[in-house]
Amino acid sequence: QVQLVESGGGLVQAGGSLRLSCAASGRIFTINSMGWYRQAPGKQRELVATLTWRGRTNYADSVKGRFTIFRDSARNTVYLRMNSLKPEDTAVYYCNAVLERGTSLYGYWGQGTQVTVSS
């Protein structure tokens, strides 16, 4: 099995910063990509940022220039640095990992971490 353990969420004032981390452990063969998604109350889960293990990043337009995704490959860990936070960034943030096994891809989710931005 594969486990994704997230940390770093919390309460912050608008304009502040937080850093989320997600560590993957267990039967990891090859990481294809890891990323962050978020879900606000009453809304669908949406992509925040992804990072392929070859180094390609993808960001939601709403976070470009404010959020940065990066990794520690040796620790199978991905981070999300969030600056200039806004109340609309309030959501549960979920880590996602896509692993390769042979020619197949498998997706895994973390349990989520709450980020609350007060105005």
C-alpha positions as a printed Julia matrix, in Angstrom:
119×3 Matrix{Float64}:
   0.0    0.0     0.0
   0.93   3.63   -0.45
   0.41   6.3     2.18
   0.43  10.05    1.69
   0.88  12.04    4.88
   0.15  15.75    4.69
   1.06  18.48    7.13
   1.33  22.24    7.36
  -2.24  23.45    7.19
  -3.69  25.93    9.62
  -5.2   29.36   10.17
  -3.49  32.42    8.72
  -4.45  36.02    8.06
  -4.86  37.32    4.55
  -1.49  38.16    3.06
   0.25  35.52    5.12
   2.08  32.38    4.11
   1.93  28.66    4.76
   3.89  25.69    3.56
   2.23  22.32    3.03
   4.15  19.09    2.79
   3.19  15.61    1.62
   5.36  12.57    2.16
   4.74   9.38    0.21
   5.66   6.04    1.74
   4.98   2.35    1.26
   5.17   0.35   -1.97
   6.46   3.14   -4.16
   7.98   2.05   -7.44
   8.23   5.11   -9.61
   6.6    8.47   -9.0
   5.11   9.95  -12.14
   3.85  13.11  -10.49
   2.64  14.6    -7.25
   0.43  17.55   -6.67
  -2.09  19.46   -4.65
  -5.81  19.86   -5.09
  -8.28  21.71   -2.92
 -11.95  21.61   -2.11
 -13.87  24.48   -0.58
 -17.27  23.95    1.06
 -19.97  23.47   -1.55
 -17.47  23.36   -4.4
 -15.83  20.66   -6.46
 -12.26  19.59   -5.89
  -9.93  21.59   -8.11
  -6.32  21.43   -9.17
  -3.93  23.77   -7.4
  -0.51  22.66   -8.64
   1.19  19.55   -9.96
   4.8   18.59  -10.46
   6.03  15.75  -12.63
   9.12  13.94  -11.41
  10.76  15.11  -14.62
  10.29  18.64  -13.33
   7.3   20.04  -15.2
   4.93  22.17  -13.16
   1.33  23.16  -13.71
  -0.57  25.76  -11.7
  -4.15  26.91  -11.5
  -4.46  30.45  -12.83
  -5.77  31.6    -9.46
  -2.52  30.72   -7.68
   0.1   31.55  -10.3
   2.73  33.88   -8.91
   1.68  33.19   -5.31
   2.13  29.43   -4.87
   5.2   27.33   -5.61
   5.35  23.54   -5.77
   8.67  21.79   -5.27
   9.98  18.43   -4.18
  12.58  16.51   -2.26
  13.01  13.45   -4.44
  15.14  11.59   -1.91
  12.31  11.83    0.62
   9.45  11.28   -1.88
   8.02  14.52   -0.57
   6.29  17.38   -2.32
   5.78  20.83   -0.86
   3.47  23.72   -1.61
   4.64  27.14   -0.56
   1.7   29.51   -0.42
   2.33  33.25   -0.24
  -0.03  36.22   -0.32
  -2.88  34.04    0.84
  -6.42  35.21    0.25
  -9.69  34.26    1.96
 -10.73  32.51   -1.24
  -7.8   30.11   -0.76
  -9.65  28.64    2.22
 -10.23  24.95    1.55
  -9.18  21.44    2.44
  -5.97  20.76    0.52
  -5.39  17.22   -0.71
  -2.13  15.69   -1.83
  -2.21  13.47   -4.88
   0.42  11.06   -6.16
   0.47   9.22   -9.47
   2.72   6.18   -9.45
   3.97   4.09  -12.34
   4.05   0.31  -12.19
   5.02  -1.14  -15.51
   2.78   0.47  -18.08
   0.04   1.33  -15.6
  -0.58   4.47  -13.56
  -2.14   4.46  -10.1
  -3.48   7.48   -8.25
  -3.48   8.0    -4.5
  -4.89  10.69   -2.22
  -3.94  12.0     1.17
  -6.41  12.62    3.95
  -6.47  16.37    3.44
  -5.3   19.31    5.51
  -7.39  22.39    6.29
  -6.19  25.82    5.25
  -8.2   28.76    6.55
  -7.4   32.33    5.55
  -9.09  35.04    7.58
  -9.8   38.48    6.18
